[in-house]
Amino acid sequence: MRGYFGIGVEGINKPFNVGNLFRSAHAFDASFVFTVAATYKRSEGTLADTSDTLANLPFYTFPSVDELLLPKGCALVGVELMDDAVELPSFTHPRCAAYIMGAEKSSLSPALVARCDHIIKIPTKFCLNVGIAGVVVMYDRVLNMRRFPDRPVMPGGPPLPERFRTTPPLAEVALADRDGDED
């Protein structure tokens, strides 16, 4: 897959939520994780981050929005439940992006919203946990970036390769043969 993405949080202070988000980012093959104006202690985050993301991915911590630096050409995408935000199913993800989410009990700061190239929202009735919201956005990115073929029109997936098909147990074959003889 071409491009890259990173994911981060602003102003968050619950290490379990950050650890959960970073673990999910690691699983979705993020290129980096970051915090902005947040309190995050790695030792506390490892309770939820069992993959030890910070030992495997670059981790950036920015003390303020003004100090947030992203690679050239990297779009900043805010994830926030705002009236004028683009709904996630209608959003085409940038090839190179950094997604940022707000604190648990508040929203992205006005300064950060002003820095964003895009603001998206997950079409829910109310805000989701930051870790869950991150997973929804990253999963949508995987689908949107065409990493997998289109879904079939009919229910189900593509046909299984022969090596995964199994013959029915003998009792089922005998019953099928017997039921077929009675007709």
Sequence and secondary structure as in RCSB ss.txt:
>XXXX:A:sequence
MRGYFGIGVEGINKPFNVGNLFRSAHAFDASFVFTVAATYKRSEGTLADTSDTLANLPFYTFPSVDELLLPKGCA
LVGVELMDDAVELPSFTHPRCAAYIMGAEKSSLSPALVARCDHIIKIPTKFCLNVGIAGVVVMYDRVLNMRRFPD
RPVMPGGPPLPERFRTTPPLAEVALADRDGDED
>XXXX:A:secstr
  SEEEEEEES   HHHHHHHHHHHHHTT SEEEEES    HHHHTTT TT GGGTS EEEESSGGG    TT E
EEEE   TTSEEGGG    SEEEEEE  TTS   HHHHHH SEEEE   SS   HHHHHHHHHHHHHHHTT S  
  SSSS S   GGG     HHHHHHHHHHHHH 
